Amino acid sequence: MTIFVEFLSRSNYVNKSHVDHVTSGLLQTTLSGLRIGLAYVVMLVVMSFNGCVFLVGIVGHSLGFLYFGSRVF
């Protein structure tokens, strides 16, 4: 789930030359709401104070950044 949150944070879905402003705004708003909602779910899972779940959350965010945020791939 954290990898998907990083994917949504780093991606640009809207091609501004082919989509009108209203559709573009609605799509960006929907994706932002989805990203924030998933980030809050991850935060609640991490706040369960389970060490293994905490480490999995950190590893997921790190891998997501590696795949989508860095220039490695």
C-alpha positions in Angstrom: 0.0 0.0 0.0 2.8 2.4 0.8 4.4 1.7 -2.6 1.0 2.7 -4.2 1.0 5.9 -2.1 4.4 6.8 -3.4 3.3 6.0 -6.9 0.3 8.4 -6.6 2.6 11.0 -5.1 5.1 11.0 -7.9 2.9 10.4 -11.0 1.3 12.9 -13.3 -1.8 11.5 -14.9 -3.2 14.6 -16.5 -2.1 15.5 -20.0 -3.2 19.1 -20.2 -3.3 19.4 -23.9 -6.0 16.8 -24.4 -8.2 17.2 -21.3 -10.4 20.2 -20.4 -9.8 22.1 -17.1 -12.9 20.7 -15.3 -12.1 17.1 -16.0 -8.4 17.7 -15.2 -9.4 19.3 -11.9 -11.8 16.5 -10.9 -9.2 13.8 -11.8 -6.5 15.6 -9.8 -8.8 16.1 -6.8 -9.9 12.4 -6.9 -6.3 11.1 -7.0 -5.3 13.5 -4.3 -8.1 12.3 -2.1 -7.2 8.7 -2.8 -3.5 9.3 -2.0 -4.3 11.2 1.3 -6.8 8.5 2.3 -4.3 5.7 1.7 -1.6 7.7 3.6 -3.9 8.0 6.6 -4.7 4.3 6.5 -0.9 3.6 6.5 -0.5 6.0 9.4 -3.1 4.2 11.4 -1.6 0.8 10.7 1.9 2.1 11.8 0.4 3.6 14.9 -0.6 0.1 16.0 2.8 0.0 17.7 3.8 -3.2 16.0 7.5 -3.1 15.2 7.3 -5.4 12.2 4.4 -3.4 10.7 6.3 -0.2 11.3 9.4 -1.6 9.5 7.3 -2.8 6.6 5.7 0.7 6.2 9.2 2.3 6.1 10.5 -0.3 3.6 7.4 0.2 1.4 7.8 4.0 1.3 11.5 3.5 0.6 10.9 1.1 -2.3 8.2 3.3 -3.6 10.6 6.3 -3.6 13.3 4.1 -5.2 11.0 3.1 -8.1 9.0 6.3 -8.7 11.0 9.1 -7.1 14.6 8.4 -7.8 16.4 8.2 -11.2 17.5 4.6 -10.7 14.8 3.1 -12.9 
